[in-house]
Amino acid sequence: MAEDPEEHRTHLRRGIAERLAAGLLPHYRGQRTFGGHGEGARCGCCDEPIPREDVQYDVDHRDDTGRAGTPGAVRTIPMHLQCYRLWIEASESGGAS
Protein backbone atom coordinates (compact mmCIF):
# COMPACT_ATOMS: atom_id res chain seq x y z
CA MET A 1 0.00 0.00 0.00
CA ALA A 2 1.29 3.48 -0.87
CA GLU A 3 2.23 5.82 1.95
CA ASP A 4 -0.11 8.72 2.67
CA PRO A 5 1.39 11.96 1.23
CA GLU A 6 1.13 13.80 4.55
CA GLU A 7 2.77 10.90 6.40
CA HIS A 8 5.54 10.95 3.80
CA ARG A 9 6.12 14.71 4.32
CA THR A 10 6.15 14.19 8.10
CA HIS A 11 8.74 11.43 7.68
CA LEU A 12 10.85 13.67 5.42
CA ARG A 13 10.59 16.60 7.85
CA ARG A 14 11.76 14.41 10.72
CA GLY A 15 14.71 13.07 8.72
CA ILE A 16 15.74 16.55 7.60
CA ALA A 17 15.53 17.88 11.17
CA GLU A 18 17.73 15.00 12.36
CA ARG A 19 20.30 15.65 9.61
CA LEU A 20 20.34 19.37 10.43
CA ALA A 21 20.82 18.65 14.15
CA ALA A 22 23.63 16.19 13.41
CA GLY A 23 25.36 18.66 11.08
CA LEU A 24 24.92 16.38 8.07
CA LEU A 25 22.94 19.11 6.31
CA PRO A 26 23.74 22.81 6.51
CA HIS A 27 21.09 25.32 7.47
CA TYR A 28 19.71 27.33 4.57
CA ARG A 29 21.55 30.62 4.15
CA GLY A 30 20.74 31.53 0.57
CA GLN A 31 23.30 29.11 -0.86
CA ARG A 32 23.80 29.07 -4.62
CA THR A 33 21.33 26.59 -6.03
CA PHE A 34 20.93 25.12 -9.50
CA GLY A 35 17.94 23.15 -10.80
CA GLY A 36 17.62 20.62 -13.57
CA HIS A 37 16.68 17.05 -14.38
CA GLY A 38 17.55 14.33 -11.90
CA GLU A 39 20.83 12.53 -12.50
CA GLY A 40 20.31 9.48 -10.31
CA ALA A 41 22.27 11.05 -7.44
CA ARG A 42 21.17 10.32 -3.87
CA CYS A 43 19.23 13.15 -2.24
CA GLY A 44 21.09 14.80 0.64
CA CYS A 45 17.84 15.01 2.60
CA CYS A 46 16.26 11.58 2.19
CA ASP A 47 19.05 9.45 0.62
CA GLU A 48 16.72 8.27 -2.17
CA PRO A 49 17.91 8.49 -5.81
CA ILE A 50 16.66 11.40 -7.91
CA PRO A 51 15.45 9.95 -11.23
CA ARG A 52 15.69 11.86 -14.51
CA GLU A 53 11.93 12.54 -14.58
CA ASP A 54 12.19 14.44 -11.25
CA VAL A 55 13.55 17.93 -10.64
CA GLN A 56 16.92 17.95 -8.91
CA TYR A 57 18.21 20.95 -6.98
CA ASP A 58 21.97 21.14 -6.44
CA VAL A 59 22.84 23.26 -3.41
CA ASP A 60 26.44 24.51 -3.20
CA HIS A 61 27.60 24.67 0.40
CA ARG A 62 30.94 25.88 1.72
CA ASP A 63 31.88 23.35 4.39
CA ASP A 64 33.95 25.18 6.99
CA THR A 65 33.78 22.22 9.39
CA GLY A 66 35.85 19.90 7.21
CA ARG A 67 33.32 17.07 7.71
CA ALA A 68 33.21 16.43 3.98
CA GLY A 69 36.96 16.73 3.49
CA THR A 70 38.98 19.92 3.28
CA PRO A 71 37.71 22.81 5.46
CA GLY A 72 36.38 25.60 3.25
CA ALA A 73 35.74 23.29 0.31
CA VAL A 74 32.47 23.69 -1.57
CA ARG A 75 30.36 20.57 -1.74
CA THR A 76 27.25 20.13 -3.83
CA ILE A 77 24.21 18.59 -2.16
CA PRO A 78 21.59 17.18 -4.55
CA MET A 79 17.97 17.34 -3.39
CA HIS A 80 14.51 16.45 -4.67
CA LEU A 81 12.32 19.52 -5.18
CA GLN A 82 10.05 18.54 -2.26
CA CYS A 83 13.05 17.83 -0.02
CA TYR A 84 14.59 21.18 -0.98
CA ARG A 85 11.43 23.01 0.07
CA LEU A 86 11.19 21.08 3.34
CA TRP A 87 14.91 21.72 4.03
CA ILE A 88 14.37 25.47 3.71
CA GLU A 89 11.29 25.26 5.94
CA ALA A 90 13.16 23.24 8.59
CA SER A 91 16.16 25.57 8.44
CA GLU A 92 14.00 28.64 8.94
CA SER A 93 12.20 27.03 11.88
CA GLY A 94 15.45 26.07 13.55
CA GLY A 95 15.33 22.47 12.38
CA ALA A 96 12.40 21.48 14.57
CA SER A 97 10.30 18.63 13.24
C-alpha positions, -999 to +999 in steps of 0.1 A: +000+000+000+013+035-009+022+058+020-001+087+027+014+120+012+011+138+046+028+109+064+055+109+038+061+147+043+062+142+081+087+114+077+108+137+054+106+166+079+118+144+107+147+131+087+157+165+076+155+179+112+177+150+124+203+157+096+203+194+104+208+186+141+236+162+134+254+187+111+249+164+081+229+191+063+237+228+065+211+253+075+197+273+046+215+306+042+207+315+006+233+291-009+238+291-046+213+266-060+209+251-095+179+231-108+176+206-136+167+170-144+176+143-119+208+125-125+203+095-103+223+110-074+212+103-039+192+131-022+211+148+006+178+150+026+163+116+022+190+095+006+167+083-022+179+085-058+167+114-079+154+099-112+157+119-145+119+125-146+122+144-112+135+179-106+169+179-089+182+209-070+220+211-064+228+233-034+264+245-032+276+247+004+309+259+017+319+234+044+340+252+070+338+222+094+359+199+072+333+171+077+332+164+040+370+167+035+390+199+033+377+228+055+364+256+033+357+233+003+325+237-016+304+206-017+272+201-038+242+186-022+216+172-045+180+173-034+145+165-047+123+195-052+101+185-023+130+178+000+146+212-010+114+230+001+112+211+033+149+217+040+144+255+037+113+253+059+132+232+086+162+256+084+140+286+089+122+270+119+154+261+136+153+225+124+124+215+146+103+186+132 
